[in-house]
Amino acid sequence: MIQWLIGLHAALGEIGSISFLWVFVELLSPTPARAKRARWVSLIGLTFLLLSWIAGGAYYLTQYAIAVKPIINSGPSPWAHSIIMETKEHIFLFLPFIAFFIFVATTNLSQRLTDNKNERIGILMASGLLFLMGMSMAGMGYLISYAFRTSLEMGVIK
């Protein structure tokens, strides 16, 4: 199996998610410099999430769907695929779009800081949500890996 692809996918996704925690912190008490920094960090986060999207998609298409999914489904924890992975797949599709929204919303934010407090609150909420969703993805990945290892230990493959 291509284990390095799973690690790359997870690392890129976690760094991307943590970037949006940074955006959140920068905009809690914004100044023009912090707003500019938040924009650059959101671009970095977006880039890492897109790269994670590519690595995760490559792993899913080349390994998971072919070899891992059948083992999980025939093991003692088929819910790990039917509930956890299905949830993860759908969240996975939205993260780069939310990240793009945050990046676009932070464009020239330093010039509008005093004009629209609701805009900043919206970016804060989206950044916090993206961070929490990204970290939940890591937890779901652990559960799926656990189900796979448990299936292997129980001798699902002969």
Summary of the structure (lengths in Angstrom):
residues: 158
radius of gyration: 18.4
end to end distance: 17.1
largest distance: 65.6
contacts: 523
relative contact order: 0.18
helix: 87%
strand: 0%
